Amino acid sequence: MIHKRIRPFNTKDTYPEQRLDNDLCQAVVAGKTIYLRGQVAQDLDTRENVAVGDPSGQAEKVMANITLLLGECGAGLETICKVTVYLTDIRHREPVYRVLGRWMKGVYPVFTGLVVVALARPEWLVEVDIIAELP
């Protein structure tokens, strides 16, 4: 089976300050399963960072990205099965989870939350991985 790849890119364009050359994409549809790349508070088209220093604002952008990508895959938030949340500070948990909870009200996915030392860029406070199913 050929997987459908959504928004392919190369890391040398995304992280010009790093010497990387990896071909990736924002989402993969494999059969009926959708795997989203970890989403951060970055505009998917311009790569501009959004809401620097604001965990709630970053969570809003993350969820907007997730909604957009799921739509491009042919799905919606209601199809989310698994969420993994990465935070750079445990104090961000409550504001981030409030935002995620509002966007995913009534969805009931399984959640895993982790606190990590850092994400790929120091201005990113939250990253969210999603696994969903096509309707």
C-alpha positions as CSV (number, residue, x, y, z in Angstrom):
1,M,0.0,0.0,0.0
2,I,1.2,3.5,-0.8
3,H,0.9,6.0,2.0
4,K,-0.4,9.4,1.3
5,R,2.0,12.1,2.5
6,I,0.7,15.6,3.3
7,R,2.8,18.7,3.1
8,P,6.3,17.2,2.4
9,F,9.3,19.3,3.3
10,N,13.0,19.2,3.9
11,T,14.6,20.1,7.2
12,K,17.2,22.2,5.5
13,D,14.4,24.6,4.7
14,T,12.6,24.4,8.1
15,Y,15.8,24.6,10.2
16,P,18.2,26.6,8.1
17,E,20.4,27.3,11.2
18,Q,21.0,23.5,11.5
19,R,22.9,21.4,9.1
20,L,20.1,18.9,8.4
21,D,18.8,17.3,5.2
22,N,15.9,15.1,6.1
23,D,12.8,14.6,3.9
24,L,9.7,14.7,6.1
25,C,6.1,15.6,5.9
26,Q,3.4,17.0,8.2
27,A,1.1,14.0,8.0
28,V,0.9,10.5,6.7
29,V,-2.2,8.6,5.9
30,A,-1.5,4.9,6.1
31,G,-4.7,2.9,5.4
32,K,-7.3,4.5,7.6
33,T,-4.8,5.8,10.2
34,I,-3.5,9.4,10.2
35,Y,-0.2,10.2,11.9
36,L,0.5,13.9,12.4
37,R,4.0,15.2,12.9
38,G,4.4,16.9,16.3
39,Q,2.8,20.3,16.0
40,V,4.2,23.4,17.5
41,A,3.3,27.1,17.5
42,Q,4.6,27.7,14.0
43,D,2.6,28.8,10.9
44,L,2.6,25.9,8.5
45,D,3.0,28.1,5.5
46,T,5.4,30.9,6.6
47,R,7.2,28.9,9.3
48,E,6.7,32.0,11.5
49,N,6.7,31.2,15.3
50,V,3.5,32.3,17.0
51,A,2.8,33.3,20.6
52,V,6.4,33.2,21.8
53,G,6.5,32.9,25.6
54,D,2.7,32.2,25.9
55,P,1.8,28.6,26.5
56,S,-2.0,29.1,25.9
57,G,-1.4,31.0,22.7
58,Q,1.0,28.3,21.5
59,A,-1.6,25.6,22.3
60,E,-4.2,27.6,20.3
61,K,-1.8,27.6,17.2
62,V,-1.0,23.9,17.7
63,M,-4.7,23.0,17.7
64,A,-5.3,25.2,14.7
65,N,-2.5,23.4,12.8
66,I,-3.9,20.0,13.9
67,T,-7.4,21.0,12.7
68,L,-6.0,22.2,9.3
69,L,-3.9,19.1,8.8
70,L,-6.6,16.6,9.7
71,G,-8.9,18.5,7.3
72,E,-6.3,18.1,4.5
73,C,-6.2,14.4,5.3
74,G,-10.0,14.1,5.1
75,A,-10.8,14.0,8.8
76,G,-11.7,16.2,11.7
77,L,-10.9,16.6,15.4
78,E,-13.6,14.0,16.3
79,T,-11.4,11.3,14.7
80,I,-8.5,11.8,17.1
81,C,-7.6,8.6,19.0
82,K,-4.2,9.3,20.7
83,V,-2.6,12.6,21.8
84,T,0.9,13.0,23.1
85,V,1.7,16.4,24.7
86,Y,5.3,17.5,25.2
87,L,5.8,20.5,27.6
88,T,9.1,22.2,28.4
89,D,7.8,23.2,31.9
90,I,5.2,21.5,34.1
91,R,3.7,24.9,34.9
92,H,2.5,25.0,31.4
93,R,0.3,21.9,31.8
94,E,-2.8,23.6,33.1
95,P,-3.0,26.4,30.5
96,V,-2.1,24.1,27.6
97,Y,-4.5,21.3,28.7
98,R,-7.4,23.9,29.1
99,V,-6.9,24.9,25.5
100,L,-6.6,21.3,24.2
101,G,-9.6,20.3,26.2
102,R,-11.7,23.1,24.7
103,W,-10.8,22.2,21.2
104,M,-11.3,18.4,21.8
105,K,-14.5,18.7,23.9
106,G,-16.5,15.5,23.4
107,V,-13.7,13.6,21.6
108,Y,-12.4,11.5,24.5
109,P,-8.9,10.6,23.1
110,V,-6.3,8.9,25.2
111,F,-3.7,11.4,26.4
112,T,0.0,11.1,27.4
113,G,1.7,14.1,28.8
114,L,5.5,14.5,29.1
115,V,7.8,17.2,30.4
116,V,11.0,17.4,28.4
117,V,14.2,19.4,28.7
118,A,13.6,21.2,25.4
119,L,12.0,21.0,22.0
120,A,13.7,21.6,18.6
121,R,13.6,25.4,19.1
122,P,14.0,27.2,22.4
123,E,10.9,29.4,21.8
124,W,8.6,26.4,21.5
125,L,6.9,25.5,24.9
126,V,4.5,22.8,23.7
127,E,4.4,20.1,21.0
128,V,1.5,17.8,20.3
129,D,1.5,14.5,18.4
130,I,-1.8,13.1,17.1
131,I,-2.9,9.8,15.8
132,A,-6.4,9.7,14.2
133,E,-8.6,7.5,12.0
134,L,-10.2,8.5,8.7
135,P,-14.0,8.5,9.1
